[in-house]
Amino acid sequence: MPSSIRIGNQDLAADVSSLGAEMQALVTNDGRSWLWTGDAAFWTGRSPILFPIVGKAPDDTVAIDGTLYPMGQHGFARRSEFALAASTPTMCRHELAASAATRAVYPFDFLLAVEHAVEGRMLTVTAEVGSRDAKALPFGLGFHPAFAWPLPGGAGRAHTISLDNHGEPALVRLGGGLINPTMLPSPFDGGRLVLDQAMFDQDAMIFPEGAGEGLCYGAEGGPTLRFRFENLPNLALWTKPGAPFICIEPWHGTAAEAEGSNELSKRPHTTLLAPGATARFSFTVEILQ
């Protein structure tokens, strides 16, 4: 059975489940809850870890050296039981090692470690992928945290995404869960996007490049969350129609392209990790108000 651990300090607390190493709650000391609640009426996820693929594969299969393996959307880590490897009052580290079950769908020896750490009003989530295999390890890695929309205390205010780089990154959309590689005009204006539910009528908005290493999500004149990304060049924004949450998803990898190769190593932005090497990915979210 999954277990849960709470980490925190006098300012901020987070609950993390052993199932998927998934954060379940993020609460400030004033009782405000910032993370989506996982209401099954919309979406039961809260902050899943995406590995070894981000997004969907054609026919829910990937090819590895020409052999087909079943692989559901966003991979298997989010539905896997992690072991608690280390913890302190303000940090927890969960690990998922290769097993007979994972090798049946992903024939590699790996270690995926996910660490949650709280400092002040900031949470840092770090994923490390280590190769224990004799051959190169292909994978995608993504974070999928969902935050309240509206934010606590932000009801009735416009909510915006503001990119630190003030960019206007091109947009791609999904068709049948796969990337349509046709670049569409950016919805950002000088790095600013006013969120509207209608933007998600065609599923997620995906920015394969150019969204930068940080952004702010906030209610105008109200509460704001500041994000920083490390080794996460792709960004997606997503919600279910009418749902009171927004997913701010930094990725290294995307769904497969429509009409593209189903070979795992050829998916967009796939990491190819050398034997014995480790790759690190992280994001921080700081509550400013």
N, C-alpha and C positions, 0 to 999 in steps of 0.2 A: 504494500500500500504506500502511496506517496506520503511524504512527510513535509513539513513546512518549518522554516526557520525565520525568525525576525531579527533583523539587524537595525541599528540606529543609534542616535545620540539625542541630545536635548532639543534638537531642531527638526530632525527628519527621521522617519522609520520606513523600512521596506520589508515586505514579506516575500519569501522566495520558496517555491515548491521544488521538491526533488524531481517531480515529473517535468521533464523538459528543461530543468533549471530555470523555470519561468517565474518572473516576478508576478506577484498576485496583488500587491497593494503598495502605494507610495503615499504616505500621510505626513503632513507637517504637524508640529506640536500644538497648533491651534485646532486640530481636528479636521482640517480640510483634506479631502482625498483627491489626488491628481490623476490617478490611473483609472482606466476603464474598469468597470465592475465585472465584466464577463457575462452579462445578462444573455441567457440562451435565446431570448426572443430575437436577438440580433446576431451575436457572435460570441462564442464561449472563450475565445482567445483573449489574452490580456497583454502579454509581451513575449510571444514565442521566439525561440532561437531557430533560425533557418539553416539547415545543414543536412546533407552535403550539396543540396541545390537550393537556389532561390527561385521561387515561382514554380511554374508547371513545366513538365516534360511532355513531348508528343506521345499521346496514348499512354501517359503515365509510365513510360519506360525510358531508360537511358541506355546507351551503348557504351561499353567499356572495352576498348580494343576489339570492337566488332561484335561482342557478345551482348545480348539484351538482358537487362535486369529491371524488375518492377521498381518504380520510384514514384511515390505520391507527391502531391504538391508540397513544396517547401521542405521535402526530405523527411527523414525519420527522427531527427533529434528531438523535435518538439513533442513526440509521443513516446520517448524513451525515458526510462528511469535512470537518473544520475545518482552517483554516490557523493555524499558530502565528504570532501577531502580535507577541508580546513575551515575553521571559523573563529572569529573574535566577536566582541560586542558590535563592531561596526563593519564586519566583512564576512562573506561566506564564499567558498569556492566549491563548485560541484564539477564532477568529472564523469565523462562517458568514454569508456574504452571499447575498442573493437571486440566483438563477440561472435559466436556462431550465427546469431540472428542478424547482426549487421553485415557479416561477410556474405550472407546469402543474397543480399541485394547490393552490396558495395564491397567488393572483394579486396579490401585494403586493411592494413593494420595501422590504426590511428589512435590518438587521444585528443578528445575535445574537452577543454576546461572552460568553465564560465564562472567569472568572479563578479560579485556585486559588492560595492564598497560605498559607504556613506561618509562624507566629510562636510560638516556644516550643513548647508541647505543644498548640497550637491550629491548626486548619485552618479557613480561611474560603473558601467557594465563593460567587462572585458571578456573577449573570447580568444582563446589560444588553440590553434590546431597544430598538433605535433605529428609528424610522420614517423612511424616505426616500421615502415615497409622498405623493401629492397628496391621498389620502383617508385617513380614519381606519383604523387598523390593529387589527383584533380578534384577540385571542389569549389562550391560557392558558399558564402557565409553571409548571413543577414540578420539584422535585428528588426523586430516587428512590434514595437511598443505602441499601445493605444492610450491616448490621453483624453480626459473629459473635454467635451465640446458641447455646451460652453464650459469654460474653466470655472472652478469655484469662485463665486463673487463676480463672474463675468457675464451673467445672464443679461440679455438685451443689448449687449455691445457687439460690434463687429469684431470678428476674430481674424487675425492676419498671420501669415508666414512672411518673415523678412530675412532674406539671405544676407550673410555678412559681406559677401563679395559684390552685392548690389547687381548681380547678374540677371540675365534673362535666358535661362537655359531652355533648349528645345525640349519638346514633349513628345513621348511616344505613347501609344495606347495598346491595349491587349485585344486580341480577337480569338475567342475560344481558349483564353488563358495563355496564349502565346503572343510574343511581341510582334506587332506590326512595325517593321523597321522604318517606315516612312516618318520622317521628322515633321512635327507640327509646330506652329508658332507657339512661343512661350506664353503662358498665362501670367507670368511675372511682368511687372512694370517697374523698372529701376530696382529690381530685387524684391519688390513687395507684391504680395498676393492676398487679396481679400477673399476669404473662404466663403463658398456658397455650396449648399448641398447639390445643386444641379451640376456642379463640376464633376460629380462622381456617378452620374447617370450611365456613363460608359466605362464603369469600373475605375481602377486606379489611374492616377496620373503618375507617369514614370519619367524620370529625368536621368538618362543614362550617363550624362556628363555635364559638368559646368555648374552644379549647384553649390560647390565649394565645401569648406570644412566646418561651417557653422551656420546657425540660423536662430531666430527667435520665433516662438509661437506664443501669441498673447491676445488678450482682449484689449481693445483700444482704451487707454486710460485706466486699465485694470491689471489683473494678474498676468504675469509673463513667465514663460519657461525659456531658458537659454540653452542651446545644444552646441556641443563640439564633437567632431567626428575625427577618428584616426584610421587611416587605411580603409576608408569606406567611400569610394568615389561615386557611387550611384545612390539616387534618392527616389523614394516613392511616397506618395500621399494617397491615403485610401480611407473610405468609410463605407458602411452599408447605407443604402438610401434610408433617410429618416433617423438613423442611429445617432445617439448623443456622444459620439467619440470621433477622434481623428487619429489615424495611425501616421506617425512620422517615422519612416523606415529607411535607415541608412544601410546600404548593401555593398558587398563586393561580389557582384554577379547579378544576373537578372534571369527571368524566364527565357526559355529557348525562343528563337525566332521562328515565326511561321515559315514553312518551306525550308528551314535551315537544317543543319545536321543534328541528329540525336546523339552524337558522340559527346560524352560528358566533357572531355577536354576541349571541345570546340564551342561550348556555350559561351555567350558574351561575358567577358570580364572574369572568366574562370581563373582561379589560382592553380598553378601547377607547382606543388611543393616538392623540393628535392628530398631524397631519402635522408632521414635523420634531422631534417630542418623543422623549424617552428614558425608559424605566422601568427601575428597578433592584430586584433581588430577591437576598437573600443568606441564608446560614445559616453558623453557626460550630459546630464541634464541638471540645471541649476534653477531653483525656484527664486525668482527675483522679487515677487510681491506676494 
